[in-house]
């Protein structure tokens, strides 16, 4: 008997209130906008229409991701399935840029510095002054190893903290499970970098649109295909990703 493949369903949370205001959100724990709730519902509809029904639900503990996961769970009638939370999936720390309008950040860093900080593996925002970054303790679970809020993280830092989560999740996928993970633009870029072994240029060009399920099939040997995953609505996802790229990226 041939073992069946598992499926990893990756969903970036719907638009948050600060996303709508074109501000860096990072570790600020904000809710979804009205449009963000609609995006979560649309993601659930795509999953339902293509018969992609998860048996494991995992989310970042931050409100915008958790709310997206809860909307999807309710829309799919999976309220009996527990929602697991992992601090390793929280959004990247944007340091002194947290809460700042993106056009102001571009003025502060200059075009090259802005692009390096946002898109490259090692670009790191400057740290925030003590007490200036407003966060919650939603991700301060026992054993969490996050740096102090406002310290600033590179994407390379995020990859390092997401990697153990991916290693822990892979066995369920290899057994044929369908795992939904809801997180943030950068923690999911980090996950995709690990899955697809992306080089620096590929990481720089990767944009994940909110509310668009991206699916990887995971074989019993742990191989995830296709490279880059497959969107359940490719034309709409491509247009949304192009819009993000036009704004400077995730």
Secondary structure by P-SEA (a helix, b strand, c coil): cbbbbbbbbbbccccccccccccccccccccccaaaaaaaaaaaaaaaaacccccbbbbcccaaaaaaaaaaaaaaccccbbbbbbcccccccccccccccaaaaaaaccaaaaaaacccccccccccccccccccccccccccccccccccccaaaaaaaaaaaaaaaaaaaaabbbbbbbbcaaaaaaaaaaaacccaaaaaaccccccbbbbbbbcccccccccccccccaaaaaaaaaaaaaaccc
